[in-house]
Amino acid sequence: MTIKNIGRAIKNIGRAIRLLFNSNNRISKILLDAFALSKKSKKNEKSYSGEFFYLDKIMNKLNINNGYIVDVAAGDGYRQSCTLGFFKKNWEGLCIEMNPARFSILSFLYQEFSKVNLLKIKVTPLNIHLILEANNIPKNFDLLNLDIDSYDLEIMSKILKENFRPKVVSMEINEKIPPPIFFNTKYDENDDWTVEDNFYGCSITAAADVLSRNGYIIESLQYNNLICLRKDLTNESTEYKNIKTIYNEGYKNKSDRTNLFPWNKNVDCLLNMEASEAMNFLDKHFYNYRGKYNMYIKKD
């Protein structure tokens, strides 16, 4: 093939690629995102506020160097991921994501991780145990990351009810709702959770209540991620802080809180309210969702 023909072939390939991109803007965006994130993911991790580094320290303290992860709502595998760093270190795992666009990028980015299985499915309290069993997940796997921004508490409760006992749990909470308010959204198969507002997940009080009753200690709050350890893996002499202290140190009193969570400005008033006043505020705030959540003041 002559140089002229090679040049013509390259131009034709370029035209074909541009035609593909222009024919479907959605596909184009996914492809461009995937290629861009592929380069970034090889250089660094991208957990939102350093959760990976914190979890990595915990795993090192527990001498877990090559573990198994279940990541429920893994997203695109890069942005705000607190598990990517472990997979880079050759950990095994299962990553679940229901969003087609995010799953496409996840599949592209994680093709190099032969020990990681990917699953595109909607997770509910009715099927989470079946998903874990069908994928032969060990009952005492090493790390659970749960972040579905909806009925997280019911998912967590079902996992524990079916006797799965991950050694470490990283669970996103609704950081806007301070203790001692117990709050969680109820599962409804007809909800699609497409509206982005303050109605989602559960409060730190609700998550801590379920996990502590099932043999976990509340290790810390990393902004909006609650870190819990299985009690049998901890030192018996360790002194544990109460939920209010954990919340204040892990979110309320963080110096960079307002910079990292500027979208919480309209409900920051909750941080300085008495519990009953905060309950009244939230009932009005969630008026359109009445009947779709549980909420009460949990007494010590």
N, C-alpha and C positions, 0 to 999 in steps of 0.2 A: 504493500500500500504506500502510495506516494505521500509526501508531506502535505500536499494540497488536499488529498483525500482524507487524511487524518484530521486536518483542520476542519473540513466539512463535517466529518462524523462528530467531532466534539461540539460543533455548533448545533447539529441536529439533536444531540443528547440534551444540550442546554435548553433548546426550544421545547423539547418534550417535558422536561422537568418544570419549566415555567408554565406550560399548558396544564400540567397536572395540578400545580399549585393554584392557578387562576380558576380552574374549573370548580373547585370546591374550597371556599374560604375556611371552612371548619377543619377540613383535612389539612390544609396548608398550615393553619395555626398549630395543630397538634404536632405535625412534622417539625416545624420550626422550633417549637418548644422542646421537643424531644432532643433534637440535635444540640440546642443551646445548653440544656440541662445536662446532657451527657458529658460535655466538657467540664462544666462546673462540678458535677458530682464526683469526678475523678480527683479533683483538687481538695475539696473540703466537704464537711457535713453542714447541714443547714437547719438544724433544729432551731425553733424560733427564739428561744432565750437560753440556749446552752444546755438543754435537757440531756442530750447525748453524753456530754462530758460528765455531768453529774451521775448519770446512770452507770457510766463506764467505771467511775470511782467505786460505786457501790458493788459492782460485779467483781472488781479487783479485790475488795475487802472480803467478799464472800468466796474468793478463789474460784470463781466461775470464769474460765478463760475461753471456752469454746462451747457455747450453749445453744439452746433452742428458743426461738422467738415466735410468738403469735402476734401479728400486728393487724388489729381490726380497724379498718378504715385507714389504709396505708397511704392514701392520696396518690400523688405521682411518684412517690418514693424518694423525693429529694426535698422539695419545699416543706419546711417545718417537720421533717422526718427526724425522729430521735432513735431510729433503728438502723438507718443506712450505715452508720459508722461500725456497727457490729457485723453487718454482712460483709463489709470490706475486710474484716478480720476473719472471714471464713466461717462465720456462724451459720447454723441451719435455721430454717424458719418457714412460716406460712404467712403470706401477705394477702389480705383481703381488701378489695375495693370494688364498689358497685358503680361508680361513675365511669361511663364509657371512655370519655376523653382522658381522664386521669389514669385509668387502667391501661390505656394504650401507651401512654408515656412510661408508666411503671414497667410494663412489659419490655419496652425498648431499653430502658436504663438497667434493668436487672437481668438481662440476658447473660451477663457474665457471671452471675451468681448461680452456679449449678446446684447448690444445696438449698436454694430458696424456691418454694412452690408458690405460684400465684393463682388467685381465685377471684373471679368476677361474680359476685353474688350480693344480694341484699341480706344483711345480717339482722335477725330479729330475735326476740326472746324465745321464739318457737323453734328456731332452727340452729342456734349457735352450737348447742351440744352435738347435734347431728353433723354439723360441719367439722367440728373438732374430731369426732369419732371416725368419720369417713376419711379423714386425712391422717389417721393414726397418730394423733398428737399425744405425747406422753402426758399422763395425769399430773406429773410434777415438773412440767416444762419450766424453763428458767425465767423468761420475761414475757409478760403480757402487756401490750400497749393498746389501750382502748380509747378511741376518739371518734365517735360517730355523731356527736353534736345533736343528740336527740334523747332516746330512751336508754342511755348508757347504764343507769343503775339497774334496770331490769335485765339487761344483758349480763352485767356483772353478777347479779344474784343467781341467774340461771347457770352460769359457768360454775359457780361455787356449789350450787345445789346438786349438780351432776358430778361432784367430787373431783373436779379439776382444781389443782392447787399450785398455781405458778409460784415460783420462789419470790419473784419481785413483780409488783404491779405498778404500772404507770398509767393512771387514769385521768383523762381530762375532766375537770369539774366546771361548773358555772361559777367562775371566780367572783362574779358580781354580788352573789348572795352570801352574806357573812353569817358566821355562827351567832346564836344557836338555832338558826332557822333550818329546819329539815324541809328540803324541796326536791321533788323529782317529777319529771314529765311521765305521763302514762303512755304505754304502747297502744297505737291504733293503726291497724293495717292500712287504713285509708289516708293517713297523713303522708305527705311526700317531703316535708321539711325543706321546701324550696324558699320559704320566706326567711330572710336573714334579719333577725332581731334578737332580743335578749331572752327569748323563750326557748330554752333547750337544756338538756343535760340534767345535772343534779348539783345540789350545794355540797360544800365540803363536809357539812354535818351529816348529810345523808350517806355519802360515800364512806365516810369514816365509820358510821354506825354499822353498815352492812359488812365491811371488811373486818372491823375489830371483833364482831360477833362470830366471825369465821376463822379466827386464829391468826389475824394479821396485826402488826403494829403500824401506826402511822408515822413514817420516818420523817417526812417533810412535805412542804408544798413548794413547788418550783413555779411560781406565778399562777398558772392555771392547770398544772399537772400535779396530781397527788401521787406521791411515791410511798408505797407500802411494802413491807417485808414480812415474809412468813415468820411467825414468832419463834418457831423451833430453830431458826437459823441465826437468831440474835443472842447476844450475851444477856444472861438473866439479870446481871447487875446494872444493866443500862437503865438510866432514868429517861422516861418519855414525857414529852411536853403535852399539855392539853391542846385541844383543837383550836381554841381561840388564839393561843400563843403561836401555834403553827401557822394559822391564817395571817396573823399580824406580821410575822417575820417573813413569810413566804409570798405575801401579796400586798396587804394593806400598807405596810411601812416601807416597801421597797422604794428607793430613791428614784429609780427609773420607771416606776409603774405607769405614770401618766404618759410617758413617751412611748412605751411599748403597747399600751392599751388606750389610745386616745378615744376610741369608740365607746368607752365605758363612761365618758364624762357625764352623760345624761342620767346615770344611776349611781354616780359616786356618792351622792347624798346618803345612800344606804349605809355607808361605812361609819357614819357618825350618828345613826339613829338607834334608839332603843328597839329591842326586838319586836315589841307589839306595834310600834310605829312603822317599822320596816315591813312587817306583815301586811299592814293596811296599805302601804304604798305599793307593794307587789301585787296585791289583789286587784288594785285599780289598774296597775301597769299591765297585768295579764288578763284584763277583763274579757278580751276577745277569745281567750283560751279557757274560760271557766269550765270546770268539769274535766279538764284534760291534765290536771296535775294534783299532786298531794303536797300539802304545806302545813306545817305546824311548828311551834316552838318546842324544841327538844330540851327537856330538863335533864340536868346532870344526874 
